[in-house]
């Protein structure tokens, strides 16, 4: 199996993780993250609710992780790694 094929297969797994979607009023269809990511976001919310961290900081942390975990970023990263190793 070539490096490109291996990376693209891993990217398919990333896309499959985000294949669950929920219809949210006024927002439309939203992809639901895997359970481990939901627990992470809930933990950030609990820390903010207990005032361990401030709400703006919790939002910045959560937004950073959402952007980093976008389901297409795995595909782009895998393709870039495959091209680099070729």
N, C-alpha and C positions, 0 to 999 in steps of 0.2 A: 504494500500500500504506500503510495507516495505521500510526501509531507503535505502537499496541498489537500489531498483527499482526507488525511487524518485531521487537519485543522478545520476543514469544512464540515466533517462529521461532528466535531466538537461544537461547532457553531449551530448545527441543527439541534443539538441537545439544548443549547441556550435558548433558541427560539421556541422549542417545545415546552420549556419551563414556563414561558410567558404566554402559552396558548390559551389559558383560561381567561375569559373575558366576562365582564359584568356590565349590564346596562345601568348607568347612573343618570337620574333625571338632571336635565340641564347641562350635563357634560357629555352624554352619549355613551358609547361603548369604551370601557376602560380595561386595560390588561391588568390582571391580578398577579402580583409577584408570588414566587414560591413561598411556602410556609416559613422557611428559615429567614427570609427577608422581612416577612410580616412581623415576626417576633422581634427582629432588630428594630424596626420602626416603632413597634409598641414599647420597646425598652426605652427608646429615645423619648417617646411621649410620656412615659412614667417618670423619667428623670426630670423632664420639664414640669410635669404636674407637681412633683415633690419639691420643686424649685432648687434642685441640685444644679441644673443648668438653666439658663434663661431661655424663654421661648424663641427669641430671634436666633440664638445659637442652635437650638434644636432644629429649627427650620432650615438653617444653612447646612447643618450636618445631613439631614434627611434629603434635602435637594441635591447635595453633592453625591450622595449614594445613588439616588435615582438616576442622575445623569451618567454616573459611572457604570451603572448596571443596565443601561438601555439594551434591549434585546438585540439590536442590530450591531452594537459595538463589538460583540463577540465575533460576528461574521467578518467585520472589517479588520479586527485584530488578528483573527486566524488567517485571513487572506494576506495581510501585511507580513505576518511571520513566515508564511509559506513562500512569498516572493523574496523575502530577505534570505531565506535559507537555500533558495534555488540558485 
